[in-house]
Amino acid sequence: MIKRLSSSYGEREAANIARLVMADKKLFGINNKTIELAKVKLITDRLASGEPVQYIIGEAHFYGLDFLVNENVLIPRPETEELVNWLIKDQKHYSETGFGISILDIGTGTGCIPLTLKKYLSEATIYGIDFSSDVIQLAQKNAEKLDLKVDFFVMDILDKSHWSKALIYDVIVSNPPYIPESEKVLMHKNVSEFEPHSALFVPESEPLIFYETITRFSLDHLKPGGQLFFEINEFKESEVVAILRSHGYQEIEVEKDMQGKERMVKGVRN
């Protein structure tokens, strides 16, 4: 397995992937050597095609928790862990448990953002929305698996007729799609060919559609003094900040990720 994968991933990464797969008891719980060898070949073929290892084992690690994943959802990213960490630290200035605050995550996917927030802000009331019922079903499974109470519901943020389903919140957070379609050709095939395009890409003509829409939505669904957190495209920081400013947001902050890239923005509703 390692030898075959090394050409695509490099020897070190291939070894890490092989170790992760072979240690998964869900995949290898049979003592029949013939069956297990056939499984190894099948899994190696899938990995060699570019399919992410997280989809093969059905789980991804995020902020100390393990989340179920499938082809309907984006695999949680380390950059999003940094966004969650920022939000948690920010809220703990007011309360260690998040007592009394309500948080909405828009485009929830696996539910990794709201469920992690619930883990560390246990007294907060937290919601997650996504346009897909299949995605929401998976997020609910993760809530059950982790024994965390988050309310998930189907809602397409781009459809304004759905906005009446939402409440008024203290915090809104989103890691929306932000990659222009023209950049598909620059991406590794394990992303462009396997992860859901609806969670990644935006039209070339409207690269900031989700930031504009969510900011408008937040004017009616965020309390005065409430906070709006975004994960952003590193090349669109000034444009996202301009959107927030144009809608009256104040105390705007931009945070860099561990690579020094500007990947997170926060604004306060006036």
Disulfide bonds with the S-S distance in Angstrom:
none
